[in-house]
Amino acid sequence: MQLIDGKATAAAIKQEIASEVEEIVKNGGKRPHLAAILVGHDGGSETYVRNKVLACEACGFKSTLLRFEDDITEDFLLRQVDLLNNDPDVDGFIVQLPLPKHISEQKVTMAIDYRKDVDGFHPINVGRMAIGLPCYISATPLGITDLMARYGIKTSGKKCVILGRSNIVGKPMAQLMMQKRTPGDATVTVLHSHSKNIKEECLQADIIIAALGSPNFVTADMVKPGAVIIDVGTTRVPDATRKSGFRLCGDVKFDEVAEKCSFITPVPGGVGPMTICSLMKNTLLAGKKAIYE
């Protein structure tokens, strides 16, 4: 079994990005600028945004954080999005999800200029990805494919089971894995809460990508020897031994599954660091106008 170290891989990629940014600036180019909008005080969102700001520093980007209380109106937030759309210095920006219940996430996502949508959530980017055109690919699926590529994991002709059908991970992951690309060219099965025979399907898989948000869902009796296991789950579970009172738990029962597989991502330290790293890659593309002129 080989552990897939997302933390080390992300650090290496950020260093590569930083070197490219310094070369761009040295040659008179513009330093990439990522902006983020954070509404309210959700603990998970606070952590994610803080890590994104730190990643911007590591990559040599300019970053701007716009914070608002959770009682702002939808119209006010849409005006802020419009200001960022029209700010020539901002290359890409994100609106951190989730948003307060009275604000439509879909309406806000649709309002973002797809050329600055470095999260890859706008329907234009989603649609372009589905048919294999250049676009901003949503961060977690992009991070997973980067990990596979850097660890030399073979995907062509392999059976890939994806657990979960979310718009952020499951669906785009399925699209990427079935495309004529590397990593890709896999035979893909998507399983979810209404799927039958989940254990039997998983036992046939060469690659399992677990993105259910269900702690320890994948057990050793669901995994065939030599399978590749990518664990996207990050659920907070109570842990009295931790200062925080909780620990992060993946969708895979790591200790027992690790003995059977060829590659596996840990939680934390696997897919998570690559998600933020992928956002940095998209921001670099935005800064270079490499996809949309």
Summary of the structure (lengths in Angstrom):
residues: 293
radius of gyration: 19.2
end to end distance: 44.1
largest distance: 58.0
contacts: 979
relative contact order: 0.16
helix: 41%
strand: 17%
